[in-house]
């Protein structure tokens, strides 16, 4: 089993930046990929970005060119650098870990609010 804990959310003005962190612990040898999802009020949870053990990354079209996902394998931590934030980026951001057995582990979520 893998536990994940997010941090780094907050309130930022449009055009600003935030960096989210997610630390994984437990059976980390079973991790295939780590990533971020988000859920805005009244909307379904959607994928934002992910990174595999091999370093391959993927992004939602809405965040390409503004968000960057990175991973520190030695620390079992994944980061999401968010630049040029827009009000539509406001959501609860969840860290997600994909396991070798196909299972998923989720963090508790961290709120990101983009508002002037």
Helices and strands as residue ranges (DSSP letters): E 2-7, E 10-12, E 18-26, G 28-30, E 31-39, E 46-52, E 57-59, E 67-72, E 77-82, G 87-89, E 91-99, E 104-106, E 110-114
